[in-house]
Amino acid sequence: MSHPKQLICKKELTKLVKYSSQHIARLEKAGQFPKRLRLGQNRVAWLEAEVENWIEERLAKRD
């Protein structure tokens, strides 16, 4: 597992989750995905640990 404060950018996120950025935004708005951190006017990122936990929750539901 990665460092708990490790940030990932949108490009890395979409490779990890395999959702479009538009779908991720919809899930965030619905409270079904970890919220992004605004790093600057045109830059956002997500906590990698939160995204990994989100994936683990889906894996647990599968079994």
C-alpha positions in Angstrom: 0.0 0.0 0.0 1.2 3.5 -0.7 1.9 6.4 1.6 -1.4 7.6 3.1 -0.8 11.2 1.9 0.2 10.3 -1.6 -1.7 12.2 -4.3 -2.6 11.1 -7.8 -3.6 13.3 -10.7 -6.6 12.8 -12.9 -4.6 11.0 -15.6 -3.3 8.5 -13.0 -6.8 8.1 -11.5 -8.5 7.3 -14.8 -5.8 4.6 -15.5 -6.4 3.1 -12.0 -10.2 3.2 -11.9 -10.9 2.9 -15.7 -13.8 5.5 -15.6 -14.0 8.6 -17.6 -13.4 11.9 -15.8 -17.0 12.8 -16.4 -18.3 9.6 -14.7 -15.9 10.2 -11.8 -17.3 13.7 -11.3 -20.8 12.3 -11.3 -19.9 9.7 -8.7 -18.2 12.4 -6.6 -21.2 14.7 -6.8 -23.4 11.7 -5.6 -21.1 11.0 -2.7 -20.1 7.6 -4.2 -16.4 8.4 -4.8 -13.6 10.0 -2.8 -13.6 13.8 -3.2 -10.9 15.6 -5.1 -8.4 18.1 -3.6 -8.0 21.4 -5.3 -4.3 22.1 -5.5 -4.5 25.2 -7.6 -6.8 27.1 -10.0 -6.5 24.4 -12.7 -5.1 21.4 -10.8 -6.8 18.7 -8.8 -5.7 15.4 -7.2 -7.1 12.6 -5.1 -5.6 10.8 -2.1 -4.4 7.5 -3.4 -5.3 5.7 -0.1 -8.9 6.9 -0.4 -9.1 5.6 -4.0 -7.5 2.3 -3.0 -10.0 1.9 -0.2 -12.9 2.7 -2.6 -11.6 -0.1 -4.9 -11.2 -2.5 -1.9 -14.9 -1.8 -0.9 -16.0 -2.8 -4.4 -13.9 -6.0 -4.3 -15.4 -6.9 -0.9 -18.9 -6.5 -2.3 -18.1 -8.7 -5.2 -17.3 -11.7 -2.9 
